[in-house]
Amino acid sequence: MKIIYSCALVVLLSACASTKKEASTSLPTLGSKEEQLVYNVKKYPKDTVALTKLTTLHMQQYEANGNLFFLNQVLTSYEELLRRQPYNYDALLQFYRLNLFKALITNKYDMAHWQKFYQQQPFLQSTDIAPPVYMELLLADKDSLSGDERIDILQKTIKANPNFVNGYLALTAMYASRDKMQLSSFLLETANKYSPNNLEILAPLNEFRVESFFDKLCQSDISTELEQAFTDYKLLAKNAPENAYHHLQLSTVLRLMGRMRMSSFSAKKAASISAEFQGPLAEAQFWSGNNQAVTEYFATKDVHHLNTDDLYLNILFNVVNFNWQQVAALMDEYISRDDISFYGILYGAHAYKILGQEDIAQQITTKGLAKITLKPWQQQMLNFASQQITGNQLMAESKNKCDASEAHFIQGLQAMQIGNMAEFEQHMTEVVELKIYPFYEYAGAKSIIKRLKSVAP
């Protein structure tokens, strides 16, 4: 999965704050305003109005220049302000944060001192800012820490401050790199509880959620979870309108909900932002039944340059439009790829059967199956396609409505092969009524039923 970070490394200390880092050490020229504030600070040692203004001015100078001189200057001002106002939470937070930045610039950090400071200010643990232990990670020499050591530091980090967003994101990325997706998902769910509607959390969290939907939809009602994902992706798309991936994920959620026109609209938005999503747009058009748009998409493509997902879509598109010769023309290229699908092999081979070329169908199947590992249900589908079991036996082997949808679709294709169009239409109707919206079988069956009704007397 993609884990997207919106800020530079040093921003992992807190929520996207300015942390410019330069080598310049030029001294400022005091202007009359600053001179007057310095004078007032010295003249009225118990008054903090002038000191607060001076601290603000020094912060502005640091943010404008970003060098160590101005950083030390603003830290001196904050230190004096805290001496006069020891319970000024905003000043405490800024003082702590700026010292984290200074540690990154100087590569020096008194862990014991700042750990004591952090523990004395418990409100920091309710703020999205790095606890001292996180600095062990940022200040470590390159490649000096093992993956396990990094994970240990990050675990201590979020324990020390459960509100530190980037601690969760970094640990999520570590677990994801080790293919521990459940742990990654759990971390993001936890982070979302502490920081609801945080866009940096919602983006990867909802990516995990959407991936899990495809496993859950066969077994249970996921409508409530889909509504939440829909709400979250609307928020993401609204707040980051130029992020094409958010629009594409919104399109996927809408497809899972059966809202095909809206799904197509979001896919168009994604493709308008990034050309790399033209393929997913063609897929969305297939689901919405826009045959013309899909035809136009593939008309300009060289079959040898199509990625495997596009090639699979092209095969299924021609299957549901009964373009058997075109399906056959695509299959040689398809089975030459390594990342092919069982269903591409199954439906592609069926085209040869309809063309009366059983021997080639067998060759295609054998060559394609050598590249994949069959699941038990897929073996049953293959057994039916090779006439080793009956349609009733196939249905008896189905474990859920997803299996049933695929069983009806392959039975329908076989009925069509022998000319039983009434049975073919009945099986396609069953596929549509099962409403497994994200399956190609649903999109294909719906398109077929629509076409059959349009030509009915």
N, C-alpha and C positions, 0 to 999 in steps of 0.2 A: 504494500500500500504506500500511498504517498503521504508523507507527513510534511505539511507546508508550514514554514516559519516566516513570519512577516517582518522580522527585525534582524539586525546583525547580531553576531555572537554576544557582544557585550550587553546587548539589550536583554539577554536572558536573565540578567540580574533583576529586572523589573519590567513593568509593562510599557514597552516601547518608549522609554525616556531618551532624551538627547544625551549622547555619550561621546562626543567628538574627542579625538585623540591626536594631538599634534606635538611636534618636537620644539616648536617655537618657545622662546623664553623672553621675548621682548617685554619691556616694562611699559605700563600705561602712563599716559599723561593725564594728571588729575585735572578734571574740569571744575568749573566753579560750583556746580551742583554737588559733586562728590566731595570737594573740599569743605563745603558748608556742612554736609552731613557728617563728615569726620569731626569737624569742630564741635557740632552739637552733641555727638556721641560722647566726646571727652568732657564737655562742659556739664552735661546732665547725666551722670552715671546711673541714676535710678530710672530714667525715662527710656523706654524702648521704642518710641515712635521713630526717632531718627535712625536708631540702629536697625529697625525692621526695614526701613526704606533703603538704608545703605546695603543691607544684606541682599535685598531684591536687586539693587543696582549691580552688585558684584556677581549675582547669579546671571544676570543678563549679559554681563561682560564675559563670563565663562562660557555661556552657551553660544555667544557670538564668535569667540576665539578658540575655545576648547583646549588651550594649552595648560601646562602644569602650574605656571605662575598664577593664572586666574583661578584655577581650581583651589590652590592653597589659600588664595585671598578670600574666596567665598567660604571655605571651610573655617578660616579664622573668624569671619563675621558670624557664622552659625554657632561656633563654639562660644563666642561672647554672648550671643543672643540666648543660648541655652543656660549660660551662667546666670543671666538675669531672669530668664523664664524657663526653669527646669522642666515644666510640665507642658510646654508648647509642643503638641504632638506633630504638627506640621514641620516644625524646625527639627525635631528629633528624627523624623523620617528622612528629611532631606540630608541631614548631617550623616546619617547612617548610609544612605544611598550613595552620596558623593564619595564617602570613604571606600566604598566598594569599587567605584570607578577609579579612584586613585590607586588602589591595589593593582588593578589591571595595567595601569600606566607604568607604575614603578616596579611591578612584580614583587611587591613586599606586602605582607599582611600578617598582623599580629592576631593569630587565631584565638588565643586565650583571652586577650583583651576584648575583642569584638564579640566573642561568645558570651562573656560576662555582661557586656552592654546589651546584647540581644535579649538575654534572659531577664534583665532588669526592666525591659520595655516590652511586656507581653502583647501590647497592641500591635507590634510589628508582625506577630504571627497571624493576625487577621488581615494582613495587607499583602498584596501581590508583589512580594519582593524576596530576593534570595536570602536564605539564612546563611550564617558564616560557613557552615560545612560545605556549601556549594562551591566555595572558593577553592577547595581542594581540587576540584575538577578543572576549574578554569585556569588555575595557576600551575597545574602539573606540566612538566616537560612533555613535549610531543611524544606520543607513543610510549610514555612511561607507565601508563596504567593499563592493566588488562581489562577485558570486557567485564569480567566479574567484579573487579575493583570499581569500575565506573558505575555499575549497577548498584553496588553496595553504597556508594556515595549518594547516588540519586534516591535510593530508598530512605537513607537517613535525612536527605533534604526534604522530601515531602512529609516525613514524620515530624521534622522540626517545624515546618510551615506548610500545613495542608492547603493553604490559599495561594501558594506559589505556582502559578500556571505553567511556567516553562519547565519546572521540575517534572511535572507530569508528562509534558510533551517529550522531553528528552528521554525519560524512562520508557515511555510508550514506544519511541523510536528504537530503543535498545531491544525491547522485547519483540517488536515486530521484525527486527533484523534476524532474530533467532526463531522466527515463525511461531512465536507464542502469542497468537492473536487473541485468545480469550483473556489473557492477562492484560494485554494492551487495551482491549475493550473495557475491562473492569476499571482500569486506571482512569480512562477518559470519562466513564460514567461517574466515578468518584469525583473527579475534577469538576464535572458539570454540576454536581450538587453544591460544591463550595463556591463555584463561580458560574451561575446559570446565565445562559445567553451570551457567554464569552465566545466570540467568533473563532478565536484560535483553537478552542476546544471543540466547538460544534462541528467544524469542518472535518477533522479526522474521525470524531465520534460518529457522525452520521454516515461516513464512508463504511465504518465497521458495521453499523446497523443495517445499511442497505445490503451489504454482502450477506448478512445473516438472514435476511428476509427470504432469500431464494431457498434456504434450507427449511425455514419454518412454514412457508406458505402451503406445502404439501400436507402438513400435519394439523395445522391449527389456524384459527382466525387471527390475522395480523392487522386488522383494520385500524385498531387503536394506535398501534405502533407506526403504521403508515401515516396516519394523521399527524402524529408528532413529528415524524421525519419531514413531512410536507411543510409543516409550520416552520421547522428549523431551516429548511432549504430556501423557503421564501425569505426568511430573515437574512440568510447568507447572501442570497442573490441581490437583495435590496441594499445591503450594506457594502457589498463588493460587486457592483454591477458589471465590472469589466473582467471578472474572473469567470472564464468560459466553463471551467470544470463544475462550478456550482450550478450553472444553468443546465449542464448535461446531467448532473446527478438529480436535479429537480425533475428533469424529463424522465429519468428512470423511475423515480418514485411515483410520478403520475401514471406511468405505464403499469406499474404494479397495482395501482388503484383502479385501472381500467379506464382512465381518462385520456384517451388516445389523442384527441385533438389538442388538448393543452400540452400533452407530452411532446407532440410534434412542434408546437410553438416554442417551447423551451429549448428543444434541440436546434431549431432554426436560430435562436438567439445565440446559443453556444457556437454554432458554425459561423455566424456572422462575426464573432469575436476572434475565433481561431480556426483556420482552414483545416487543422488536423482533425476536426470533428465533423467533416463532411460525410464520412462513412457512417458514424452514429446517426446523423440526420437522415441519411438514406434508409437506415434501419427503422427509425421512427416513422418515416413515410410508409414503409412496408406495413407497420402495425396499424397505421391510420387508413390503409387501403388505397393510398395514392400511387397507383401503378405507373402513371405517367412520370412522376418524379423519380421513381426507382429506375425505370427504363432509361430515362435521360442521364441519370447518374452513371450507370454502367455503360452507356453507349460511347462514352469518351474514354473508357478505361481499357488498357491492355491487360488481358487476363493474367499474363505473366507478372505484371507489376502490382496486382491486387494483393493486399495483405490477406491472411487466411480467414479472418473474420468476414471481410468483404466477399471473399470467394464463397464462403459458406452461405452468406445471405443471398448471393446470386444464384446458387444452386437451389435453395429453398424457394426463392422467388419464381424461378422457372418451373419448379415442381408444381406449385399451386396454380400456375398458369398453363399447365399441361404442355410445356415446351420441352418435350422429352429429348429431342435431338440436341437442343442447346445444353440441357443438363449433362448429356453424355459428352459433349464437347468440353465441358468444364472439368470432368472427373479426372482426366489424365493429369491435369495440373494440380488438382486438389490432393490426390493421393501421393503426389511427390513431396508434399509438405510434411514437416514433422509434428506440427501442433494441430492435428486434425481432430474432428469430432466423430464419435460413433454414429451420430445421426446423419452427418454428411455422407458417410460411407453407406449407411442403410438406405437413405432416400435416393442417393445417387445411383446405387446398384439397381434400385427398383425401376429407374428410368430405362435401363437396358432390358429389363424383363418386359416392360410394356412395349419396347421396340422389338421384342422377339429374340433378343441376343442373350440368352441365359448363360452361355459359356463366358461371355465377357463380364456379365454381372458377377459370376463366381470369382473370376480373376480379380476384379476390382475389390470385391469383399475380402478375399484372402490377402491381397497386398496391403489394403488399408488396415485390416485388423492386426497385422503384424506390428503396427506402430502404436497401438493403444492397449490398455488393460481393461478388459470388460468387467463391468459391474454385474452382479447377479441378475438384476432386472434387465439389463441390456442383453444378456445372454438369452433370456426368455424371448425378448423381441426378435433376436436373431433366429431363434428356434422356430418362431412363427413364420418369419420371412422365408425360411428354408423348408417350410411345411412339415416340420417335425412335431409341432403341436397345433391344435385347433384354436380358433378364436376364443371359444369358451374356456379352454385351458389357459390361454394367455390372460384372460380377464380374471380367472381364479388366482393367478399368480400375482396380480397387481396388489400392492400394499397400501396405496393411497390414491387420492384423486389425480395426482400428477401422473402416476403410472397409468391410471385409467384413461387419461387424456391421450397419452402416447399410444396406448393400445388401440383406442378407437381410430386414431389417425392412420396407423399402419394397416388396420383391418379395412379401412375405407379405401386405401390405395389398392389393396389386393382385390377388393370387390370391383373397383373400377377396371382393373386389369382383365377380369373375366366378363366385363360388360354389364354387371349388375349395378346400374346407376341408382336405383332406389335404395339399395343397401349402402352404397357409397355416400349418398346424401344423408342418410340416417346417421351414419357414423360421424360425419362432419358436424351434423347438428349436435350430437352428443358432446363433441369436443368443445363447441362454442358454449354449451350450457354448463359445462364444468367450470368455466371462467378462470382457467389458469392463465391469467392475462400475460405474464412475461414469457410464456413459451411460444416458440415459433409455430408450433402446431395450432395454437389458438388463433394467432394472426392469419395463418394460412387457411384454416378451416372457415374463419369468418369471411375472408375474401372469396373463397369458393362458394359458400352459401349465397353470398350477395350476387355473384355472377350467375349461379344457377337460377335464382329467383328472377333475375333480369331477363332471362331468355325463356322462362316458363310461359306456356300458352295461356 
